[in-house]
Amino acid sequence: MDTLLTWLVAAAVLGFFFIRYWRVHKKSETLARAAAEKGANFSGGPQAQHPRIDTDHCIGCGGCVKVCPEGDVLALVDGKAAIVNGHKCIGHSLCAEVCPVGAITMVMAKPSAGADAPRISDELETSVQNLFIIGELGGLALIKNAVNQGRDCMDVVAERIERENPALAGQDIMDVVIVGAGPAGISASLRAAEHGLKALTLERENVGGTVSKYPRQKLVMTSPVEFPLHGKFSKTSLSKEDLLAFWEKVMQRTDLNIHTCEGVDAVKKEADGLFSVRTAREQYRSRAVLLALGRAGTPRKLGVKGEDLSHVLYRLIEADHYTNNNILVVGGGDSAVEAAMGLAHQAGNKVTISYRKSEFSRLKDRNIKRIEEHINSHKLEVLFNSMPTEFRVGSLSIEVAGEVRELPNDFVFIFAGGIPPSDFLKAAGIAFGSSEPVEQRELQATT
Ligand SMILES: Cc1cc2nc3c(=O)[nH]c(=O)nc-3n(C[C@H](O)[C@H](O)[C@H](O)COP(=O)(O)OP(=O)(O)OC[C@H]3O[C@@H](n4cnc5c(N)ncnc54)[C@H](O)[C@@H]3O)c2cc1C
């Protein structure tokens, strides 16, 4: 009798946990299915490269779901992988790498998402022959992609030069000019040296591109990268300082021809087929040009009165330079939230985030959790549905849900994105929008 009772209790306990597990599983699957339906037509979906899942071949192992560094981009729905949060995908490609049956390929976003983007071929060539676009300017985020594209594109240039007329470059004609020295431009410059090309790199600021503007000690890579003239860099996580120091060392060793603080104002293809590349100092002539300008461009301004005062800033590098201040951070993306949390940790700061929407909707999972913790523990305050209306020395005005408030203020950090260099590209004759259904075009330069 006792044994029967023990069995009955055990069965009841097991049954309870099974039903609970089943209900939780069912609920998360319903949520995932709803999200997948949204993800399937890409409303708010991926803006650039993203996985395409062949559901006929997917075996539902879930490897892709687990490996995604951005969290919940993918989920299993009805036993198959599906995109559920497409807007969070920034194209790490790890899902495609781990899929044991090759059911995932990386593709560009649908044509409408690329309508504002320059038209680029599989060889990364624009509509102007021998004028190429590499790195984030072409729509692919991540250091790894920029480095790979710089390398692959320079291989195309070297092969053409070898085939057409290797001896053309002379005293005043370069084989190739690379514009921009971020990850894509550095990688292309190193590869050009490897090929023995006569190359010049022009950078309007300093070497390192967007990486040099990350906050101090930010960790930068998520998968191994192969650098020309160095080989495989197998560390998957290193600080921005380490990466910049590494580039500096490799570039010194290689004696690259890089002009820093020399921005390019215009690129034009002349009647003789050569490019003229104009800066404030010089006009260079080249057989090919690689544009590695990034997408950060010029910081987007709010158009608010007092925005050009010196305490209104568009970038934060050293959070610990700011203590005992009243600080407003404007924006609702990862950069804004990370900067605000960094500032909130410094002694005596009172940090407020102003975001024009009613909630954060495009943050990385880890930032969603962290910002909630910061709000709940009163380390910072968030004003949703708000917009600053005037900045002054010592104070500012801000409209919150229709009501104007005055706040004490020492510094403002604005993270409203950048204006991409579309006018520059159009002036160079580059066509925009896709002439083909880009979603069908597989990405060949990212592996
Ligand atoms: C806050 C933040 C955090 C990020 N974190 C990561 C991360 O952890 N891991 C990761 O893999 N990726 C990360 N990324 C993305 C990564 O930084 C970019 O994808 C990468 O830097 C793109 O490299 P790029 O060479 O194409 O462009 P950029 O790095 O933007 O470099 C472009 C260069 O071109 C120069 N330039 C522009 N116009 C001209 C001109 N007219 N003349 C001459 N020079 C010009 C610019 O000064 C700049 O130096 C992050 C991005 C941001 C904004």
The ligand as a MOL file (V3000), in Angstrom:
LIG
                    3D

  0  0  0     0  0            999 V3000
M  V30 BEGIN CTAB
M  V30 COUNTS 53 58 0 0 0
M  V30 BEGIN ATOM
M  V30 1 C 29.3500 51.9110 -30.9800 0
M  V30 2 C 29.7350 50.7990 -31.9390 0
M  V30 3 C 30.1620 49.5930 -31.4450 0
M  V30 4 C 30.5430 48.5410 -32.3180 0
M  V30 5 N 31.0080 47.3620 -31.7910 0
M  V30 6 C 31.4440 46.3740 -32.6290 0
M  V30 7 C 32.0050 45.1600 -32.0910 0
M  V30 8 O 32.1160 44.9820 -30.8800 0
M  V30 9 N 32.4250 44.2080 -32.9750 0
M  V30 10 C 32.3390 44.3850 -34.3340 0
M  V30 11 O 32.7320 43.4780 -35.0750 0
M  V30 12 N 31.8150 45.5250 -34.8550 0
M  V30 13 C 31.3720 46.5180 -34.0420 0
M  V30 14 N 30.8480 47.6850 -34.5750 0
M  V30 15 C 30.8110 47.8380 -36.0530 0
M  V30 16 C 32.2090 48.1380 -36.6120 0
M  V30 17 O 32.8530 49.1610 -35.8550 0
M  V30 18 C 32.1000 48.5910 -38.0500 0
M  V30 19 O 31.3520 47.6260 -38.7820 0
M  V30 20 C 33.4690 48.7400 -38.6900 0
M  V30 21 O 34.2560 49.7050 -38.0010 0
M  V30 22 C 33.3150 49.1620 -40.1530 0
M  V30 23 O 34.5960 49.3520 -40.6960 0
M  V30 24 P 34.8250 50.2900 -41.9740 0
M  V30 25 O 36.2790 50.2670 -42.2370 0
M  V30 26 O 33.8950 49.8680 -43.0450 0
M  V30 27 O 34.3380 51.7560 -41.5260 0
M  V30 28 P 34.8020 52.6850 -40.3410 0
M  V30 29 O 35.3770 51.9180 -39.2170 0
M  V30 30 O 33.6470 53.5750 -40.0410 0
M  V30 31 O 35.9920 53.5600 -40.9760 0
M  V30 32 C 35.7450 54.4960 -41.9920 0
M  V30 33 C 36.9300 55.4790 -42.0600 0
M  V30 34 O 36.7990 56.2760 -43.2230 0
M  V30 35 C 37.1800 57.6120 -42.9000 0
M  V30 36 N 36.5570 58.5220 -43.8700 0
M  V30 37 C 35.2310 58.7830 -44.0360 0
M  V30 38 N 35.0530 59.6720 -45.0200 0
M  V30 39 C 36.2850 59.9710 -45.4970 0
M  V30 40 C 36.7490 60.8310 -46.5300 0
M  V30 41 N 35.9200 61.5870 -47.2920 0
M  V30 42 N 38.0850 60.9080 -46.7570 0
M  V30 43 C 38.9670 60.1740 -46.0410 0
M  V30 44 N 38.5790 59.3520 -45.0200 0
M  V30 45 C 37.2530 59.2480 -44.7720 0
M  V30 46 C 36.6490 57.7980 -41.4930 0
M  V30 47 O 37.3540 58.8700 -40.8290 0
M  V30 48 C 36.9740 56.4380 -40.8660 0
M  V30 49 O 38.2560 56.4090 -40.2860 0
M  V30 50 C 30.4490 48.7310 -33.7320 0
M  V30 51 C 30.0100 49.9650 -34.2370 0
M  V30 52 C 29.6480 50.9930 -33.3620 0
M  V30 53 C 29.1690 52.3170 -33.9330 0
M  V30 END ATOM
M  V30 BEGIN BOND
M  V30 1 1 1 2
M  V30 2 1 2 3
M  V30 3 2 2 52
M  V30 4 2 3 4
M  V30 5 1 4 5
M  V30 6 1 4 50
M  V30 7 2 5 6
M  V30 8 1 6 7
M  V30 9 1 6 13
M  V30 10 2 7 8
M  V30 11 1 7 9
M  V30 12 1 9 10
M  V30 13 2 10 11
M  V30 14 1 10 12
M  V30 15 2 12 13
M  V30 16 1 13 14
M  V30 17 1 14 15
M  V30 18 1 14 50
M  V30 19 1 15 16
M  V30 20 1 16 17
M  V30 21 1 16 18
M  V30 22 1 18 19
M  V30 23 1 18 20
M  V30 24 1 20 21
M  V30 25 1 20 22
M  V30 26 1 22 23
M  V30 27 1 23 24
M  V30 28 2 24 25
M  V30 29 1 24 26
M  V30 30 1 24 27
M  V30 31 1 27 28
M  V30 32 2 28 29
M  V30 33 1 28 30
M  V30 34 1 28 31
M  V30 35 1 31 32
M  V30 36 1 32 33
M  V30 37 1 33 34
M  V30 38 1 33 48
M  V30 39 1 34 35
M  V30 40 1 35 36
M  V30 41 1 35 46
M  V30 42 1 36 37
M  V30 43 1 36 45
M  V30 44 2 37 38
M  V30 45 1 38 39
M  V30 46 1 39 40
M  V30 47 2 39 45
M  V30 48 1 40 41
M  V30 49 2 40 42
M  V30 50 1 42 43
M  V30 51 2 43 44
M  V30 52 1 44 45
M  V30 53 1 46 47
M  V30 54 1 46 48
M  V30 55 1 48 49
M  V30 56 2 50 51
M  V30 57 1 51 52
M  V30 58 1 52 53
M  V30 END BOND
M  V30 END CTAB
M  END
